[in-house]
Amino acid sequence: MPRLRQVSRSEAEAPIVVAMYDYLFDDRDPVVDPGTADGTTGDWWTVMANSPPALQHAVDGFLFYQDPGRVLDPVLREVAQLRVGVAAGSRFVAEQHRLRLERLGVEPALIEAVNTPGGIPDDPAAAEVVVLVDQMVAGLGAVDDEAFEPLRARLGDEAMLELCYITTMYLMHAVLSKTLQTEQDA
């Protein structure tokens, strides 16, 4: 059960809350009749609706990382997001991004390696992302050059910045989900 009140559809007045409820729950009240198309209960959304500006900020972050103008390869982005969930112990974050990797057509063996604590994928780029993310999460940003520089050389500065930004954004989502107890939303 979430630690904060869930906002019902009848209370939803802010355009961002109404838009997200319509998008995720059709015409249902997600507090009375929970559930999203991807199998989550949706309580993350109903809790975030307590602060429409915070919800808008989160949605803007989702739009940022999904923008086709990103330089970062979407598979590597999703590898990072899945691994953040694993490394931070957030089932909610991990499951969402495991599903996204499946939808991107990524091989099950790679997904399983990323989704296993201590696992390292055979794919060299994905392995470098996993090593970096593990250090970012465990060290709260402290990363050694041996983890950072090979990936920077592979990706370039712009994609590397996008990777680090999106990774830390999802670390925040993992921590927030655990704190607010929306983890069962996985």
C-alpha positions in Angstrom: 0.0 0.0 0.0 1.5 3.4 -0.9 2.5 5.7 1.9 0.7 8.7 0.4 -2.9 9.1 -0.6 -3.9 8.1 -4.1 -5.8 10.7 -6.1 -9.0 9.5 -7.6 -10.2 10.5 -11.1 -13.0 12.6 -9.5 -10.4 14.7 -7.8 -8.1 15.1 -10.8 -8.2 18.6 -12.1 -4.7 19.4 -13.3 -4.4 18.8 -17.1 -1.3 16.5 -16.7 -3.2 14.3 -14.2 -6.3 14.1 -16.4 -4.1 13.4 -19.5 -2.1 10.6 -17.9 -5.2 9.0 -16.4 -6.9 9.1 -19.8 -3.8 7.6 -21.4 -3.2 4.9 -18.9 -6.6 4.0 -17.5 -9.0 5.0 -20.3 -12.1 6.3 -18.5 -11.7 4.2 -15.3 -10.9 5.7 -11.9 -7.5 4.1 -11.2 -8.0 4.2 -7.4 -11.3 2.3 -7.6 -10.4 0.1 -10.6 -6.6 -0.1 -10.7 -4.5 -1.6 -13.5 -2.6 -0.5 -16.6 -2.2 -2.3 -19.9 1.3 -3.4 -18.9 0.1 -5.2 -15.8 1.0 -2.7 -13.1 -1.6 -1.5 -10.6 -0.8 2.1 -11.5 -0.4 3.4 -8.0 2.8 5.2 -8.9 0.7 7.5 -11.1 -2.1 8.0 -8.5 0.4 8.9 -5.8 2.4 11.3 -8.1 -0.9 13.0 -8.9 -0.7 14.6 -5.4 1.7 17.1 -6.9 0.8 17.8 -10.6 4.0 19.8 -11.0 6.1 16.9 -9.8 4.1 14.6 -12.1 4.7 17.0 -15.0 8.4 17.0 -14.3 8.5 13.2 -14.3 6.5 13.0 -17.5 8.8 15.5 -19.1 11.7 13.2 -18.2 10.0 10.3 -19.8 9.5 12.3 -23.0 13.1 13.4 -22.9 14.5 9.9 -22.8 12.1 8.5 -25.4 12.6 11.4 -27.9 13.8 10.0 -31.2 16.3 12.8 -31.3 18.4 11.2 -28.5 21.8 10.2 -29.7 22.0 7.3 -27.2 21.0 3.9 -28.6 17.6 3.0 -27.2 18.8 -0.5 -26.3 21.7 0.8 -24.3 19.4 3.3 -22.6 17.0 0.4 -21.6 19.9 -1.7 -20.5 20.9 1.1 -18.1 17.4 1.6 -16.9 16.9 -2.1 -16.2 20.2 -2.3 -14.4 19.4 0.7 -12.3 16.3 -1.1 -11.1 18.3 -4.2 -10.3 21.2 -2.4 -8.6 18.9 -0.1 -6.6 16.6 -3.0 -5.7 13.5 -1.5 -7.4 11.3 -4.2 -8.9 9.1 -1.4 -10.4 11.9 0.2 -12.4 13.5 -3.1 -13.3 10.3 -4.7 -14.6 9.2 -1.7 -16.6 12.5 -1.7 -18.5 12.8 -5.5 -18.8 9.6 -5.3 -20.7 10.8 -2.4 -22.9 13.9 -4.5 -23.8 11.7 -7.4 -24.8 9.6 -5.0 -27.0 12.8 -3.8 -28.6 13.5 -7.4 -29.6 16.6 -7.8 -27.4 17.8 -11.4 -27.0 16.5 -13.1 -23.8 20.1 -14.0 -22.7 21.2 -10.4 -22.7 18.1 -9.3 -20.8 18.7 -12.1 -18.2 22.3 -11.1 -17.7 21.3 -7.4 -17.2 18.4 -8.4 -14.9 20.7 -10.6 -12.7 22.7 -8.9 -9.9 26.3 -9.4 -10.8 25.5 -10.6 -14.2 27.4 -9.3 -17.2 26.1 -9.6 -20.7 28.2 -11.0 -23.5 27.5 -7.9 -25.7 30.6 -5.6 -25.1 28.6 -2.3 -25.2 25.9 -3.6 -22.9 28.6 -5.0 -20.5 30.3 -1.6 -20.4 26.9 0.0 -19.6 26.2 -2.5 -16.8 29.6 -1.9 -15.2 29.1 1.8 -15.3 25.6 1.7 -13.9 26.6 -0.7 -11.1 29.3 1.8 -10.0 27.0 4.8 -10.4 24.4 3.2 -8.1 26.7 1.6 -5.6 29.0 4.7 -5.4 26.2 7.3 -5.7 28.0 8.7 -8.8 31.6 7.7 -7.9 32.8 5.9 -11.0 36.4 4.9 -11.8 38.0 5.8 -15.1 38.2 2.2 -16.1 34.4 2.0 -16.2 33.8 5.5 -17.6 36.4 6.0 -20.4 35.9 2.9 -22.6 32.2 3.6 -22.7 32.8 7.3 -23.4 35.1 6.3 -26.3 32.4 4.0 -27.6 29.5 6.4 -27.3 31.0 9.9 -27.6 30.3 12.8 -25.2 26.7 13.5 -26.1 25.5 10.0 -25.8 27.5 9.5 -22.7 25.9 12.5 -21.1 22.5 11.2 -22.1 23.3 7.8 -20.6 24.5 9.3 -17.3 21.5 11.7 -17.1 18.9 9.1 -17.8 20.6 6.6 -15.4 20.6 9.1 -12.5 17.0 10.1 -13.4 16.0 6.4 -13.0 18.0 6.0 -9.8 15.8 8.8 -8.5 12.6 7.0 -9.7 13.9 3.8 -8.0 14.5 5.5 -4.7 11.2 7.4 -4.9 9.2 4.3 -5.7 10.7 2.4 -2.8 10.3 5.4 -0.4 6.6 5.9 -1.3 6.0 2.1 -1.4 4.7 2.0 -4.9 7.1 -1.0 -5.5 4.2 -3.5 -5.7 3.3 -1.6 -8.9 5.6 -3.9 -10.7 
